[in-house]
């Protein structure tokens, strides 16, 4: 498929099968959290006209993990955003304690590609940082906007149709490129029949909570009685404590979440003492 594309001021056009379709945006990204916002920022920084939409409003939290590691901090540094992460109160994490029941392994002063090993800002913080950066780069943002339909021509997606939370009128946009960043249950992926690959059933179930009044633990990982406990500093002087069980244990854990959570923490006496002294 060959597309002829040209930009005309604030718009452009695509010619397919001899028909020219004009558009206001080079790309529309559905989903404005970390993946969508970062994509919008990078495209906008290259001069593309980008519309970023999400049914959620921001800042808002999401019950997902949020430990930024591997090359995440280095990438944020390269984008000029690492100082904003630090400004949330999330300290740099450069130490790791790994204890799987026999003896602890302790690593300190860990840097990856010139940046700390990790940071742990909550999703409401990191998503907002990336969203602000996308808008500053020139992307247009519509929050509280629910995409209700994708428009196709039999070969590809050629537009979206949706409405804002308080709006009664359907809005239609026709970009040459539509990008789905709307999560694992992506409506766009279902619409185009995107194939799934490297698919695995859930192996673990997780619960997590935030505590104040606990010293910065760095990153700590413990395995006790087939339960994994993970601790790291988040933003706003909070410490995140995650606990994981085999997925088959989910009905059992759900029957008493606080009790099973603290049972997992209590299997690590030193950590349990700090958690119970916090709030």
C-alpha positions, -999 to +999 in steps of 0.1 A: +000+000+000+015+034-010+003+066+007+012+100-006+014+124+023+021+161+026+017+186+053-002+218+046+001+242+075-020+229+103-033+201+082-024+177+054-039+151+031-036+115+021-044+103-014-056+067-018-072+052-048-073+086-064-092+102-035-077+129-014-087+130+023-078+161+043-069+160+079-060+182+109-036+157+125-008+136+114-016+110+141-042+103+167-032+083+198-059+066+218-047+063+254-029+091+271-011+073+299+026+065+299+028+047+265+005+071+246+018+103+262+054+093+255+046+085+219+027+118+215+056+137+230+082+121+207+061+126+176+053+162+185+089+170+192+096+160+156+071+185+144+041+162+138+005+173+145-007+149+172-040+145+189-040+125+222-073+113+236-083+094+267-116+086+285-099+093+318-092+127+333-058+136+348-041+134+372-056+100+382-042+068+396-042+034+381-038+001+401-007-010+382+029-015+391+051+016+387+087+008+394+107+024+366+139+004+360+161-012+334+165+016+308+135+037+319+154+062+340+181+067+313+154+072+287+136+098+309+170+115+314+175+116+277+140+132+272+148+158+298+122+146+323+142+129+350+144+160+371+106+162+371+104+126+384+128+135+412+106+166+419+077+143+428+096+133+459+105+099+445+141+093+454+166+077+431+170+039+439+206+027+436+206-002+461+190-037+459+185-063+486+176-097+471+167-124+497+151-156+486+153-174+519+189-185+522+209-153+526+206-117+513+225-103+484+231-066+486+241-043+458+248-006+462+255+024+440+239+009+409+237+031+379+224+021+344+235+042+314+243+071+336+211+071+356+200+055+388+188+019+387+152+030+393+125+053+405+091+045+420+066+074+413+030+064+414+011+063+381-007+096+388+027+113+390+046+097+361+016+097+337+011+134+344+048+142+338+047+125+304+013+141+295+026+176+304+057+169+282+035+159+253+014+190+255+045+212+259+059+196+227+027+207+208+003+177+211-034+185+215-051+167+244-087+157+249-094+140+282-127+126+292-130+117+255-145+082+248-138+067+214-170+050+204-161+038+170-132+033+146-138+042+110-124+018+084-124+016+046-120-021+044-082-020+044-072+003+073-084+025+100-090+060+086-106+078+116-121+078+150-155+088+163-162+097+199-175+122+223-164+141+254-179+132+288-203+161+288-209+163+251-238+150+231-224+156+197-202+129+181-168+141+170-151+126+140-114+129+131-096+115+101-059+111+107-036+092+083-023+072+113-042+060+143-022+045+172-037+024+200-022+029+234-053+018+252-040-011+272-042-049+271-079-048+264-074-024+235-106-018+215-085-007+185-066-040+186-099-059+187-113-038+158-084-046+135-080-082+147-044-076+158-028-110+164-016-119+199+019-132+205+041-143+234+008-148+253+010-164+288-017-170+313-014-151+346+012-167+368+008-145+399-017-123+417-006-091+434-018-067+460+000-036+471-003-006+495+015+025+505+030+034+539+044+065+555+069+068+583+091+040+569+128+046+561+138+046+524+143+008+517+159+011+483+146-019+463+140-050+484+129-083+472+120-113+494+107-148+487+091-166+516+068-195+516+062-191+478+052-155+484+071-126+469+073-093+488+087-062+471+094-028+487+106+005+472+102+042+478+074+059+459+067+097+456+052+119+484+074+102+511+055+070+507+069+034+505+052+009+482+049-026+495+038-053+469+030-089+477+025-117+452+011-152+453+006-179+427-024-171+405-042-202+418-042-186+453-063-156+442-096-168+456-080-177+489-062-143+492-093-124+483-111-139+512-090-118+536-067-094+517-054-074+546-047-106+567-029-124+539-010-093+530+003-087+565+011-125+568+034-122+538+050-091+552+054-107+587+075-134+572+103-108+569+107-097+605+129-066+598+106-052+572+075-061+592+088-041+622+092-010+600+058-015+583+039-020+616+057+011+630+045+031+600+010+040+589 
